[in-house]
Amino acid sequence: MPFAPGVPCWFDVTAPDIPATADFYRGLFDWTAENTGPDSGHYTVLKQDGAQVAGIASTTNPDGSTKPAVWLPYFAVENAPATAAAAQGAGATVFVEPTDVFGQLEFGILADPDGAAYGICHLKSHPGTERWGAVGNPCWVEYSATGAPADSMAHYAKVLGWTYRNAAWETATVNPYQALSVGAGDEFGGAHTAQPGEPAPFWAMTIHVTDADETAARAVRLGGSVVQEPQDLPGPSRVGVLADPAGATFGVMAFGG
């Protein structure tokens, strides 16, 4: 298993027009796109220099119903059915039962007790997101909570073995920001209390870029939009929130400065 249990290992975005969405991300991050064909519903794999980054799935379900355009993180597990059962026992709802995909992986989609969707994935021969943290690749996941972030993260501690703690820079005593890791491992994400008007509860994916402001401007030129202008945050880093033309939101993060 290439990823430690509990860490982010794959991401995909749902889209009403897969080719158009692939074109947007190609223009924004220089990703290439590989359509895997009709047997997979034309699931399209996004790559950087041949290394897998993420995927695009249709917003249209096999039964003809539709789902919104969103990015979804998947967290590595060793046994998807057992994890789904444990999650249910911890208050989760199972949206998609653990499903094998051509022997390459087994995934499920759940909602935590607050209603935020997240994926679990047992990677077999599938490599997952091959360049986590590199420029042009996912580098962080962020949870927007409706209340105290620590309360929401308790579910993931039970199910995925996470550790959550007040971030090193945090000074707030009410609903402090939570830094996420598995045990003493590297931090891979955070959780905060959502601001008014911010979608919540909600998981977001963030891409490492060299220039957050330039990336935001390019996204607009390509038909996307800026949800939150890039701003300086502790780290140090500069972070913005963008949306693709279908409305799926994602973060961009530039380090240093």
N, C-alpha and C positions, 0 to 999 in steps of 0.2 A: 504494500500500500504506500504510494508515494507521498501522501499527506498524513500528518499526525491526526488521529481522531479528534474531531471537534473544530478544526480550522477550516476557513473557506477554501474550497477546492474547485469550484466551477460557478459560472454565471451564465444566465441567458436572459434575453429580452424578448418579449412578445411584440408582434407587429402585424398590422393589417395588410401591409405590403412588404413582404420579405425582401425582394430585390431593391426596392427604394430605400429601405432601412439599411441594407448592406452598403448601398452607395453612400449614404450619409456617413456611416462610420469609416468607410474607406477614405472618404475625403477628410474626415476629422483626425483620424489616428493612423492613417496609412495601413489599415488592416486589409487583408484579402479575404474573400468569401468563397466558401465551397458548399454548394447545394448538395445535400446527401440523397436527394431523389424522392420520388413519390411514396416509397415504402415507409419513410420517416416523416411524411407530411411536409416534405421539402425543408426540413430542419437544416439550417445553414450554419456552418462552422466558420467563425472568424479567426484569422491567424495573423501573426506578426512574424515575417521572415520564416514562415513554415511552422512556427510554434503555435499551438492552440491557445487562444485567449478566452473565447466565450462562444455563445451560440445565439441564433435567432429562431424563434418558434412562431407559428401563426397564432393570431388572436382568435381564430375560428377553431372551435373544438370539433372533434369527429362527429358529434351529434348535431352540428350546425349552430350551436349556441356560441356566444362570443365572450371573451374576457378582456380586461383593459390592457393597454400597452404599458408594461412595467418591466424593470430589471429585477431579477430574483437571484439572491445568493444561495448556493448549496454548500452545506457543511459536511465534511468527511466523516463517515461512520464505517464501522467494520461489519455491521449487520443491519441492513435497512429495516426489515420487518420487526426485529427486536427493538430498534430505536423508535420506530413509529408507535409500537405498543407502549414503550416507556413514556413517550411523549403524551399519548392519550391518557395514561395514568397520572401524568403531571398537568392535565387540564387542556391539552392541545386537541385540535380538530384535524382529522386527516382529510385533505382535499383530494389528493391522488395517492392511492395505495402504492406501496413499493412495487416498482415495475422494472423488469429486465429490458435492457435495450441492446439487442443483438449480441448478448453475451459480453458487452464492453463495460457496462455499468448497471447498477440498480439504483433507481432514484424514487423518492417520494416527495410530495409537497404537503406541508402542514400549515396550520395557523396556531400561534401561541395563544395562551389564555386571554390575552388582550385583543387578539384578532389579527396580528401581523403575520403575513405569509412568509414562510422560509422553506428552503429545500434541504433534504438530506441526500447523500450520495455515497454509495459504495463503489469506488472505482475498481475495475478489474483490469482489463487491458487498456482502457481509456486513460490518457495521461493527465486529464484535468487541465487546469490553467497552468501552463508550463513555465511562465515567467512572472509569477507573482512578485509585485514590488518593482519590477523594472519599468523604465519609461515606456509609456504606451500600453501598460497593463494594469489590471486591478491591483490596488495597493492597500485598500482599507474598506471596511464595512461600517456603516453608521446606522444606529437604531434611534428613531424618534419615538419617544414614549409619551403617553398621555398624562402620566403622573411621575412618580419618582423612578428614575432609570434603574436603580438597584432593585426595586420591586419586580420590574419586568425581567431583569436578567436572572432572577432566581430560577425561573423555568429552565433556562439554558444551562445553568449550573447543574441542575438535576439530570437533564437529558443528554447534554453534550460534554459535561465535565469542565465547564468554563470556570475561570476565576474572574471576578469583577471587583474592582477597587476604585476609590477616588483617584482621578488622574493626578499625577505629580504636581501639575500646575494649578489644580483646583483650589479655590479659596472659599467657595460657597458652602454654607452649612445646610441649606435647604435644597433638596433634589440635586446633589452634586453630580457632575459629569463622571461617568464610569468608563474606565479603561478595561478592555477585554483581552483575555489570553486564555490559553489552556495550561493550567498549572503555572510553572515559572517560565513558560515559553514567551516568545516575543509577542508583543501586543499586535493584534490584527484588526482591531476595531474599537468603537466607542459607542456610548449610549447617552443621550441627552433628553431633557424635557422639551417637547415641541413648543415652538413659539406660536402665537395666534396666527391662524391661516396656514400653518405648515401641516402637510399630511401626517397623520399619526393614528394608530401605531403603524410603523412603516420601516422596512429595511432598505437602505440605499447602498449602492456600489460606487466606489471612487476610483478614478483612473489617475495614475502618476503621469504628470506632464512637466515639461520644462518651463512653460510660461502659461499660467492660468488665464491671464487676461487675453493673450493672443488666441488661445484655444476657444475662449468664450466668443470672441469676435468672429472667428472662423465658423463656429457652430451656427451663428446667426446667418452668415453668408450662405451656408449650406441648407438653410431652411429650418434650423432648430431655433431655440430661444434660450434666453438667460432667465432662470428662475431666481437665482440669487447672485448678485455681482460678486466677483472674487474679492475676498477680504483677508487680511492678515490674521492668523491665529497662532496660539502657542505651538511651539515645535522646534524652530519656527517653520511655518508653512503658509501658503496662500491658497485659499480654497474657494471654489465657486460651485454653484449648482446649475446645471444645464438641462435642457429637454430636447430629445430628438423630434423630428417633424410629426411623429405620431403621439407625442406627449410623454414618452417614457423618460423619467428623470434620472440623472446620474451626477456624481460629483467629479470635479477635477481638482487635483492637488499638486502644487509645485513646492518643493522643499528648498530650504535655505533662505538666506537674506536676513 
